[in-house]
Amino acid sequence: MENNTPPIDILVIDDEKSLRDGAERVLSRMGCRVSKASRGVEGLDIIEKENVSIVLLDMKMPGIDGMEVLRRIMIMDKGILVIVITGYATVETAIEAMKQGAYDFIPKPYEPDQLRIVVNRAIDKIHLTKDAEKLEREQRRTLADLHTEQSRVHAIIEYLPNGVMVTDDKGVVVLINPSFIDYMGLDPGTEPGKKLENYIEDKDLCKLISDISRGRYVDFDDIPTYELDLTGGKFLLVRSRPVLGEIGECLGAVVNLMDVSALKALDQVKSEFVAKVSHELRSPLSTIHEQLALVLADMVDNISDNDQHILSRAKEKTKGMISTIGDLLDLSRIEAGNIAKEIKVVCLDEFIKGILDFLEAKAKAKNQTLILEPIEDSIPEITADPMSIESIFGNLITNAINYTQEGGEIKVNVSLVGINIRVKVSDNGFGIDPKYMDKIFDRFYRVKNDKTRFITGTGLGLPIVKGLVDSLGGYIDVESEVGIGTTFTVLIPVKTSRR
């Protein structure tokens, strides 16, 4: 027996003292605690008072015989294993005792080894029974915990302010919460169990969720954020993700709806203010810039070098301010949704090649190499505003040139990933410190350090890029490491004509 296993309590009921004492010696050496009784009534009294696991019971004793003692032990229903000792009768007596509930039997006279074998078998039975009971208790507890956990999760989902919907891999809705029903304007008693189209009217959103449910997206980065413009000035931000099984298989999709109407209204007021102020400033600044240029041209031979330097700096500053105002107006138009001037069929890989050719001179001025990596896939055409596409990738590639040292390398990779075209713009330049990564798409934000403080710019290029990518239903991400380089990844849906 193992040291950490509690000893088994055994009761020997036999009217022969020598057999009782002999059994005690054998069983004690086995690590058992042994009690003894010379009569059946005495033994029953011990069983009532103590926690006995095994009883060695002689069949023939004065007073009540062994069969009656066995019957009374079985009535107690304590799970005691009774091993009967038969010495006066035949095997039929042992069989009858087994029918009455005895666990095993041993004939008189018995050898110590026989006793050890039979008792060890009973002990093993007790341990197995205890292990089985423990496992059953744990299973019951686990199921109870699972039920409690499901109840908690269900309660949380029910009272979430965001709308939640879950679908299976066939696009059938299996869960919706009250917020989702309210946002979608559905009947309060709406139940899950039907196809997506019964809950969402927007066909593009239904297709997106259906594709996610069927596992058509390669990874989470492929999934665009969707915006619903509902009646009454309500705007909903929709985020969707696949629900994965234990082996990575797609089981369906979970959809989260967030009411961003207040944020939209605030952004609109802010954009209108910025647009109005920018528009009012651009005209006088343009006039000042032109007049400074005229002054410099007319008085170039009549003013000192210092005055000429001051006027030139003023002219450059006004030009920079005009550029900033232009970017602000572009950003305002993007946020207002007024950006797609002319929708055309665009061959993205050829378009990017043209941008690289145009920027080749700028890169050569810094002895940099521009590389368009070999395109392995057949890249499909998209429908979009060419000016938007040029602005997105022109800004990204120009940034890569600006923030890469002399003799650096800029690579552009175009590939087809799922239902999106993926464009990666990578450089081996200065890189971005992790603490700045969540700010680079903010307006006017520019990373400044010893290597970048001489680079001019408005800090509006990346916000414009992100706004244009979002308007196309796409996604933009950045990975960077200081001293190693930066990679911007843009995903654009193949079928896009959003404005």
C-alpha positions as CSV (number, residue, x, y, z in Angstrom):
1,M,0.0,0.0,0.0
2,E,1.2,3.6,-0.7
3,N,2.2,5.7,2.3
4,N,-0.2,8.5,1.4
5,T,-3.2,6.1,1.3
6,P,-5.3,5.9,4.5
7,P,-5.2,2.5,6.1
8,I,-8.2,0.2,5.6
9,D,-10.3,-0.7,8.6
10,I,-11.1,-4.4,8.9
11,L,-13.3,-6.2,11.4
12,V,-12.7,-9.9,12.1
13,I,-15.8,-11.7,13.5
14,D,-14.9,-15.2,14.6
15,D,-15.5,-17.2,17.8
16,E,-12.1,-18.8,17.6
17,K,-9.5,-16.6,19.3
18,S,-6.5,-18.2,17.6
19,L,-8.0,-17.4,14.1
20,R,-8.9,-13.9,15.2
21,D,-5.4,-13.2,16.5
22,G,-3.8,-14.9,13.5
23,A,-5.8,-12.8,11.1
24,E,-4.9,-9.6,13.0
25,R,-1.1,-10.4,12.7
26,V,-1.4,-10.9,8.9
27,L,-3.6,-7.9,8.3
28,S,-1.6,-5.5,10.5
29,R,1.5,-6.3,8.5
30,M,-0.4,-5.3,5.4
31,G,-1.0,-1.8,7.0
32,C,-4.6,-2.4,7.9
33,R,-6.3,-1.3,11.1
34,V,-7.9,-4.4,12.7
35,S,-10.8,-4.8,15.1
36,K,-12.0,-8.1,16.5
37,A,-15.3,-9.6,17.7
38,S,-16.1,-13.1,19.0
39,R,-19.8,-12.9,18.5
40,G,-22.1,-11.6,15.7
41,V,-23.9,-9.1,18.0
42,E,-20.6,-7.7,19.1
43,G,-19.4,-7.3,15.6
44,L,-22.7,-5.6,14.5
45,D,-22.2,-3.1,17.4
46,I,-18.7,-2.3,16.2
47,I,-19.9,-1.8,12.7
48,E,-22.6,0.7,13.9
49,K,-20.0,2.8,15.8
50,E,-16.9,2.6,13.6
51,N,-16.0,3.1,10.0
52,V,-15.4,-0.5,8.8
53,S,-14.6,-1.2,5.2
54,I,-14.0,-5.0,5.2
55,V,-15.5,-7.7,7.4
56,L,-14.1,-11.2,7.8
57,L,-17.1,-13.2,8.9
58,D,-17.2,-16.7,10.2
59,M,-20.4,-18.5,9.1
60,K,-20.8,-20.7,12.3
61,M,-20.8,-18.9,15.6
62,P,-22.7,-19.1,18.9
63,G,-25.8,-16.9,19.0
64,I,-26.8,-15.5,15.6
65,D,-25.0,-17.2,12.8
66,G,-22.9,-15.7,10.1
67,M,-25.7,-15.7,7.5
68,E,-27.9,-13.5,9.8
69,V,-25.0,-11.2,10.5
70,L,-24.4,-10.9,6.7
71,R,-28.1,-10.0,6.2
72,R,-28.0,-7.3,8.8
73,I,-24.8,-5.8,7.4
74,M,-26.4,-5.7,3.9
75,I,-29.4,-3.9,5.4
76,M,-27.1,-1.2,6.8
77,D,-26.0,-0.4,3.2
78,K,-22.6,1.1,4.2
79,G,-20.8,-0.4,1.2
80,I,-18.9,-2.9,3.4
81,L,-17.2,-5.8,1.7
82,V,-17.9,-9.0,3.5
83,I,-15.6,-12.0,3.1
84,V,-17.2,-15.1,4.6
85,I,-15.1,-17.8,6.2
86,T,-16.6,-21.3,5.7
87,G,-15.2,-24.3,7.4
88,Y,-18.1,-26.5,8.4
89,A,-20.1,-26.7,5.2
90,T,-19.7,-27.1,1.5
91,V,-19.2,-24.6,-1.3
92,E,-23.0,-24.2,-1.5
93,T,-22.8,-22.2,1.8
94,A,-20.4,-19.8,0.2
95,I,-22.5,-19.5,-2.9
96,E,-25.6,-18.7,-0.8
97,A,-23.6,-16.1,1.1
98,M,-22.5,-14.5,-2.2
99,K,-26.1,-14.4,-3.3
100,Q,-26.9,-12.5,-0.1
101,G,-24.3,-9.9,-0.9
102,A,-21.0,-11.3,0.3
103,Y,-18.0,-10.1,-1.7
104,D,-15.8,-13.2,-1.5
105,F,-15.1,-16.3,0.6
106,I,-12.2,-18.2,2.1
107,P,-12.3,-21.8,3.5
108,K,-11.1,-22.9,6.9
109,P,-8.3,-23.5,7.7
110,Y,-6.6,-20.9,5.5
111,E,-3.0,-20.0,4.9
112,P,-1.7,-16.4,5.5
113,D,-1.1,-16.1,1.7
114,Q,-4.7,-17.0,1.0
115,L,-5.9,-14.4,3.4
116,R,-3.6,-11.7,1.9
117,I,-4.7,-12.5,-1.7
118,V,-8.4,-12.3,-0.8
119,V,-8.1,-9.1,1.3
120,N,-5.8,-7.4,-1.2
121,R,-8.5,-8.0,-3.9
122,A,-11.1,-6.4,-1.6
123,I,-8.8,-3.5,-0.9
124,D,-8.3,-2.9,-4.7
125,K,-12.1,-3.0,-5.1
126,I,-12.5,-0.3,-2.4
127,H,-9.9,1.9,-4.0
128,L,-11.4,1.5,-7.5
129,T,-14.9,2.3,-6.1
130,K,-13.6,5.4,-4.4
131,D,-11.8,6.6,-7.5
132,A,-14.9,6.0,-9.6
133,E,-17.0,8.0,-7.0
134,K,-14.4,10.8,-7.0
135,L,-14.4,11.0,-10.8
136,E,-18.2,11.0,-10.9
137,R,-18.3,13.9,-8.3
138,E,-15.8,15.8,-10.4
139,Q,-17.8,15.3,-13.6
140,R,-21.0,16.4,-11.8
141,R,-19.1,19.5,-10.5
142,T,-17.7,20.2,-14.0
143,L,-21.1,20.0,-15.6
144,A,-22.5,22.2,-12.9
145,D,-19.7,24.7,-13.4
146,L,-20.3,24.5,-17.2
147,H,-24.0,25.2,-16.7
148,T,-23.2,28.1,-14.4
149,E,-20.6,29.5,-16.8
150,Q,-23.0,29.3,-19.7
151,S,-25.6,31.1,-17.6
152,R,-23.1,33.8,-16.8
153,V,-22.0,34.2,-20.4
154,H,-25.6,34.3,-21.5
155,A,-26.5,37.0,-18.9
156,I,-23.5,39.1,-20.0
157,I,-24.4,38.9,-23.7
158,E,-28.0,39.7,-22.9
159,Y,-27.1,42.9,-21.1
160,L,-24.3,44.1,-23.3
161,P,-24.9,47.6,-24.7
162,N,-23.3,46.4,-28.0
163,G,-25.3,44.3,-30.4
164,V,-24.0,40.7,-30.7
165,M,-24.9,38.1,-33.2
166,V,-23.4,34.6,-33.8
167,T,-23.8,32.5,-36.9
168,D,-23.0,28.9,-37.7
169,D,-20.8,27.8,-40.7
170,K,-23.9,27.9,-43.0
171,G,-24.7,31.5,-42.2
172,V,-27.7,30.6,-39.9
173,V,-28.1,32.9,-36.9
174,V,-27.7,30.9,-33.7
175,L,-27.6,33.8,-31.1
176,I,-28.7,37.4,-31.0
177,N,-29.0,39.7,-28.0
178,P,-31.6,42.4,-27.3
179,S,-29.2,45.3,-28.3
180,F,-28.8,43.7,-31.8
181,I,-32.5,43.4,-32.2
182,D,-33.0,47.0,-31.2
183,Y,-30.2,48.3,-33.5
184,M,-31.6,46.4,-36.5
185,G,-35.2,47.6,-35.8
186,L,-36.4,44.0,-35.5
187,D,-39.5,42.8,-33.6
188,P,-38.7,42.5,-29.8
189,G,-39.7,38.8,-29.9
190,T,-37.3,37.9,-32.8
191,E,-35.6,34.6,-32.2
192,P,-32.5,33.1,-33.8
193,G,-32.6,30.1,-36.2
194,K,-33.0,31.8,-39.6
195,K,-30.7,32.9,-42.4
196,L,-28.8,36.2,-42.1
197,E,-31.1,38.0,-44.6
198,N,-33.9,37.8,-42.1
199,Y,-32.0,40.0,-39.6
200,I,-29.9,42.3,-41.8
201,E,-31.1,44.2,-44.9
202,D,-27.7,45.4,-46.1
203,K,-26.7,42.8,-48.8
204,D,-23.0,43.7,-48.7
205,L,-22.8,43.2,-44.9
206,C,-24.8,39.9,-45.3
207,K,-22.2,38.7,-47.8
208,L,-19.3,39.7,-45.6
209,I,-20.7,37.8,-42.6
210,S,-21.6,34.8,-44.7
211,D,-18.0,34.7,-46.1
212,I,-16.6,34.9,-42.6
213,S,-18.9,32.1,-41.4
214,R,-17.8,29.8,-44.2
215,G,-14.1,30.4,-43.4
216,R,-13.3,32.3,-46.6
217,Y,-10.9,34.7,-44.9
218,V,-7.3,33.7,-44.6
219,D,-6.7,35.5,-41.3
220,F,-8.3,38.2,-39.1
221,D,-6.3,41.0,-40.8
222,D,-8.3,40.3,-44.0
223,I,-11.6,41.2,-42.4
224,P,-12.6,44.9,-43.1
225,T,-14.6,47.0,-40.6
226,Y,-18.0,47.8,-41.9
227,E,-20.1,50.8,-41.3
228,L,-23.9,50.9,-41.4
229,D,-25.7,54.2,-42.2
230,L,-29.2,53.7,-40.8
231,T,-32.2,56.1,-41.0
232,G,-32.5,58.8,-38.4
233,G,-28.8,59.7,-38.4
234,K,-27.8,56.5,-36.7
235,F,-24.4,55.0,-37.6
236,L,-23.3,51.5,-36.5
237,L,-19.7,50.2,-36.6
238,V,-19.7,46.5,-37.5
239,R,-16.8,44.2,-36.5
240,S,-16.9,40.5,-37.5
241,R,-14.6,37.6,-36.6
242,P,-14.7,33.8,-37.3
243,V,-15.4,31.4,-34.5
244,L,-12.7,28.7,-34.6
245,G,-12.8,25.1,-33.3
246,E,-10.2,23.1,-31.5
247,I,-8.3,22.2,-34.7
248,G,-8.7,25.6,-36.3
249,E,-11.8,24.9,-38.4
250,C,-14.3,27.7,-38.9
251,L,-17.5,27.1,-36.9
252,G,-19.2,30.3,-37.8
253,A,-18.9,34.0,-37.1
254,V,-19.4,36.5,-34.3
255,V,-20.6,40.0,-35.1
256,N,-20.4,43.0,-32.9
257,L,-22.4,46.2,-33.5
258,M,-21.4,49.5,-31.9
259,D,-23.4,52.7,-32.0
260,V,-21.0,55.4,-33.2
261,S,-23.7,58.1,-34.0
262,A,-22.4,60.5,-31.4
263,L,-18.8,60.2,-32.5
264,K,-20.0,60.6,-36.1
265,A,-21.8,63.8,-35.3
266,L,-18.8,65.2,-33.4
267,D,-16.5,64.3,-36.2
268,Q,-18.8,66.0,-38.7
269,V,-18.9,69.2,-36.7
270,K,-15.1,69.1,-36.3
271,S,-14.6,68.4,-40.0
272,E,-17.0,71.2,-41.0
273,F,-15.1,73.6,-38.8
274,V,-11.7,72.6,-40.1
275,A,-12.9,72.8,-43.7
276,K,-14.4,76.2,-43.2
277,V,-11.3,77.6,-41.5
278,S,-9.0,76.0,-44.0
279,H,-11.0,77.4,-46.9
280,E,-11.0,80.9,-45.4
281,L,-7.2,80.7,-44.9
282,R,-6.1,79.3,-48.2
283,S,-7.1,82.3,-50.3
284,P,-5.2,85.0,-48.3
285,L,-2.2,82.7,-47.8
286,S,-2.0,82.0,-51.6
287,T,-2.1,85.8,-52.1
288,I,0.7,86.3,-49.6
289,H,2.8,83.5,-51.2
290,E,2.4,85.0,-54.7
291,Q,3.2,88.5,-53.5
292,L,6.4,87.3,-51.7
293,A,7.4,85.6,-54.9
294,L,6.9,88.8,-56.9
295,V,8.9,90.8,-54.3
296,L,11.7,88.4,-54.5
297,A,11.8,88.4,-58.2
298,D,11.6,92.2,-58.5
299,M,14.1,93.1,-55.7
300,V,16.6,90.3,-56.1
301,D,19.4,92.8,-57.0
302,N,18.3,95.5,-54.6
303,I,18.1,93.8,-51.2
304,S,20.7,92.3,-48.9
305,D,21.4,88.6,-48.6
306,N,19.9,88.6,-45.1
307,D,16.7,90.2,-46.3
308,Q,16.5,87.9,-49.2
309,H,16.9,84.9,-46.9
310,I,14.1,86.2,-44.6
311,L,11.7,86.6,-47.6
312,S,12.6,83.2,-49.0
313,R,11.9,81.6,-45.6
314,A,8.6,83.4,-45.4
315,K,7.7,82.2,-48.9
316,E,8.6,78.6,-48.0
317,K,6.6,78.8,-44.8
318,T,3.5,80.1,-46.6
319,K,3.9,77.3,-49.2
320,G,4.0,74.8,-46.4
321,M,0.9,76.2,-44.8
322,I,-0.9,76.1,-48.1
323,S,0.1,72.5,-48.5
324,T,-1.2,71.8,-44.9
325,I,-4.5,73.5,-45.7
326,G,-4.8,71.4,-48.9
327,D,-4.3,68.2,-46.9
328,L,-6.9,69.3,-44.3
329,L,-9.5,70.0,-47.0
330,D,-8.7,66.6,-48.6
331,L,-9.2,65.0,-45.2
332,S,-12.5,66.8,-44.6
333,R,-13.7,65.6,-48.0
334,I,-12.7,62.0,-47.2
335,E,-14.5,62.1,-43.8
336,A,-17.6,63.6,-45.5
337,G,-17.5,60.8,-48.1
338,N,-16.9,63.2,-51.0
339,I,-13.8,61.7,-52.4
340,A,-14.5,59.5,-55.4
341,K,-14.3,61.9,-58.3
342,E,-14.4,59.4,-61.1
343,I,-14.8,55.6,-60.6
344,K,-12.8,53.6,-63.1
345,V,-11.5,50.1,-63.6
346,V,-8.0,50.1,-62.1
347,C,-5.2,47.5,-62.7
348,L,-3.6,47.9,-59.3
349,D,-0.2,46.3,-60.1
350,E,0.3,48.4,-63.2
351,F,-0.9,51.5,-61.4
352,I,1.7,51.0,-58.6
353,K,4.4,50.4,-61.2
354,G,3.6,53.8,-62.6
355,I,3.9,55.4,-59.2
356,L,7.3,53.8,-58.6
357,D,8.5,55.0,-62.0
358,F,7.4,58.6,-61.1
359,L,9.2,58.5,-57.7
360,E,12.3,56.9,-59.1
361,A,14.1,60.3,-59.4
362,K,13.3,61.1,-55.8
363,A,14.8,57.8,-54.6
364,K,17.9,58.1,-56.8
365,A,18.6,61.5,-55.2
366,K,19.2,59.5,-52.0
367,N,20.9,56.6,-53.8
368,Q,18.0,54.4,-52.8
369,T,16.6,51.4,-54.7
370,L,12.9,51.0,-55.5
371,I,11.9,47.4,-56.1
372,L,8.6,46.0,-57.3
373,E,8.8,42.4,-56.3
374,P,7.7,39.7,-58.9
375,I,3.9,39.2,-58.9
376,E,3.2,35.5,-58.7
377,D,-0.6,35.7,-58.8
378,S,-2.9,37.1,-61.5
379,I,-4.1,40.3,-59.9
380,P,-7.7,41.1,-60.8
381,E,-8.8,44.6,-61.6
382,I,-10.8,46.8,-59.2
383,T,-13.2,49.6,-59.6
384,A,-12.1,52.7,-57.7
385,D,-11.2,56.4,-58.0
386,P,-7.6,56.4,-59.5
387,M,-6.8,59.6,-57.6
388,S,-7.6,57.8,-54.3
389,I,-5.4,54.9,-55.3
390,E,-2.6,57.2,-56.3
391,S,-2.9,59.2,-53.0
392,I,-2.7,56.0,-50.9
393,F,0.3,54.4,-52.5
394,G,2.0,57.7,-53.5
395,N,2.0,58.7,-49.8
396,L,3.2,55.4,-48.5
397,I,6.1,55.1,-51.0
398,T,7.1,58.7,-50.5
399,N,7.1,58.2,-46.7
400,A,9.3,55.1,-47.2
401,I,11.7,57.2,-49.2
402,N,11.7,60.1,-46.7
403,Y,12.2,57.9,-43.7
404,T,14.9,55.7,-45.2
405,Q,18.6,56.6,-45.0
406,E,20.9,57.2,-48.0
407,G,21.5,54.0,-50.0
408,G,18.4,52.3,-48.5
409,E,16.0,50.0,-50.2
410,I,12.2,50.2,-50.6
411,K,10.2,47.1,-51.7
412,V,6.6,46.9,-52.9
413,N,4.8,43.5,-53.0
414,V,1.4,43.0,-54.6
415,S,-0.5,39.7,-54.1
416,L,-3.9,38.2,-54.0
417,V,-5.0,37.1,-50.5
418,G,-8.5,35.6,-50.3
419,I,-10.9,38.1,-51.7
420,N,-8.5,41.0,-51.2
421,I,-5.5,42.5,-53.0
422,R,-2.7,42.9,-50.5
423,V,0.0,45.6,-51.1
424,K,3.1,45.7,-48.8
425,V,5.4,48.7,-48.8
426,S,8.6,47.8,-46.9
427,D,11.7,49.7,-46.2
428,N,15.0,49.2,-44.3
429,G,14.9,52.7,-42.9
430,F,14.8,54.3,-39.5
431,G,11.8,52.3,-38.1
432,I,9.2,53.4,-35.6
433,D,9.4,53.0,-31.8
434,P,6.6,50.8,-30.5
435,K,5.4,53.5,-28.1
436,Y,4.5,55.7,-31.2
437,M,2.7,52.9,-33.2
438,D,-0.8,53.8,-31.9
439,K,-0.4,57.5,-32.9
440,I,0.9,57.4,-36.4
441,F,-2.6,57.7,-38.0
442,D,-3.5,60.7,-35.8
443,R,-3.7,64.1,-37.5
444,F,-0.6,66.2,-37.4
445,Y,1.4,63.5,-35.6
446,R,4.9,63.0,-36.7
447,V,7.6,60.9,-35.1
448,K,10.5,63.1,-34.3
449,N,14.0,62.0,-33.3
450,D,17.6,62.8,-34.2
451,K,17.2,61.0,-37.6
452,T,13.8,62.4,-38.6
453,R,13.6,65.9,-37.2
454,F,14.9,67.4,-40.5
455,I,12.2,65.7,-42.5
456,T,9.4,68.2,-43.5
457,G,5.7,67.2,-43.6
458,T,2.3,68.1,-42.4
459,G,1.6,64.9,-40.4
460,L,-1.6,64.5,-42.4
461,G,-0.4,62.0,-45.0
462,L,-1.1,58.8,-43.1
463,P,-4.5,60.0,-41.8
464,I,-5.4,60.7,-45.4
465,V,-4.2,57.2,-46.5
466,K,-6.2,55.5,-43.7
467,G,-9.3,57.5,-44.6
468,L,-9.0,56.6,-48.3
469,V,-8.4,52.9,-47.4
470,D,-11.4,52.8,-45.1
471,S,-13.6,54.4,-47.8
472,L,-12.7,51.5,-50.1
473,G,-13.7,49.0,-47.4
474,G,-10.1,48.1,-46.9
475,Y,-7.6,47.7,-44.1
476,I,-4.2,49.1,-43.3
477,D,-1.7,47.9,-40.8
478,V,1.9,48.7,-39.9
479,E,4.8,46.7,-38.5
480,S,8.1,48.3,-37.6
481,E,11.3,47.9,-35.7
482,V,13.7,50.7,-34.8
483,G,16.9,50.5,-37.0
484,I,15.5,47.6,-39.0
485,G,12.7,49.2,-41.1
486,T,8.9,49.5,-41.5
487,T,6.2,47.6,-43.5
488,F,2.8,49.1,-44.3
489,T,0.2,46.5,-45.4
490,V,-2.9,47.5,-47.3
491,L,-5.8,45.2,-48.1
492,I,-8.3,46.3,-50.7
493,P,-11.4,44.2,-51.6
494,V,-11.3,43.0,-55.2
495,K,-14.9,44.2,-55.7
496,T,-14.9,47.7,-54.5
497,S,-16.7,50.9,-55.8
498,R,-17.5,52.5,-52.5
499,R,-17.6,56.3,-52.3
